[in-house]
Amino acid sequence: MAKQALYKVTFFNAGKIYELYARHVGASHLWGFTELGELVFDVHESMVIDPTEERLRDEFAATKSLHLPMQSIVRVEEVERKGQSVIRDAASGEKVVMPFPVPAKPR
C-alpha cells in the first residue's frame, strides 16, 4: 500500500504563525486560496498533553477543509512524519505558550 503524503503548512493568522499538518494541499476552487484537507493532530493517550496542540485541535475540530489566502502561506513542506503543531509569535518567532486552564474560584 502506498504511503499517504503528509504536508507541514506554515501560515500567518491573526498576527501569529501557525504550523499545521495535512494530508491534502491543493488549489482551492475559491480564486486566490489554497485548500488544506484532512488535518492531522496527535492522539494523546498519555498524561502529558501539549496545550497548544489541544488549542489547535479545538479550533479546527469540525474543519473538513481549510481555505487559506495564498498571501498568508509562508511555506508548504512534504514531510516523512508529523512533528508538533505550534503557534508562534509573528514578530519574535517564539512559541506562544498557552497556559493550562485554571479552575474558577467557587463563590
N, C-alpha and C positions, 0 to 999 in steps of 0.2 A: 504494500500500500504506500502510495506517495505521501511524503511528509507535507503537511499544510504550511504555507508560508506564514511568517509572523513578522509584523512590522512595528517598529517603535516610531511613534509620531510625536514630534515636539512642536508646540504651537503656543501663540500668545492668546490669553483670555483674561480680560478684566485686570490688566496690569501685572499679570503673573504668567509664568511659563509652565505649561502643563506637559507632562510626558506620559502618554498612554500607549497601550499595546493593542493591536487589532489584527484580525486575520484577513481583512479585506481593505484595500485602499485603492481608490479609483476616481475617475472623473464623475462628478455628480451630474444629474440631469438638470440641476439648477446652474445657470451660467455663472462662472467665476468661483465655483465652490468645488471642494474636494470631499469625497464621501468616505467615511470610515465605517466599517461594518464589523460585526462580531467582536466587540470589545472584550479584552481578556483581562481578568483580575485574578489574584491569588485566592485560593480556597484555603482559609485558615482552619486547621484542625488542632492547632496548639494553643497555648495560653498567651503567647506573645503575638500581639496584634499591632500593626502599624496604623496609627490614627489617620495619617494622610491617605493611605491606600483605602481605608474604610470610608473616608470622606468622598473620595473619587468614586468608589463603588456606589455609595448612596446617591451621589449627584447624577450618575449615569446609569442607575439601576434599570430603569424602564426604557432605555435608549436602544432602539433597533438599529438605527444608523445615525451617524453624526455628520452633518454637512458643515464644513469649515470654510470660511473665505480663504481663497488662495493666498492673499497677502498676510494672513495670520500664521501660516505654516512656516516654521523655521527649517525643519528637516524631516525627512522620511527615510528610515533605515530598515532594511530587511535583516533580521537578526536570527541567530540559531535558537536562543532560548530567552524566556521572559526575565526581565530584571524587575526592579522595583518601580512602580508608577509613582511619580512625585509631582509636587507643585513647587516651583521656585519663584523667588522674587525676581522680577524682570531687570531691576536696576543692579542688584548685587550678585545675583545668581545663586544666593544661598537658599537652602531648602526652607520652605515655610513650614514651621513645626506647628502642628495642630495640637492644642492642649487637650488632655484627656478630660472628658466631661466630669464636672464636679457635681455631686448631688446637691440639690437645693436644701437650704435650712428649713426645717419644719416650723410652721408659725403657730 
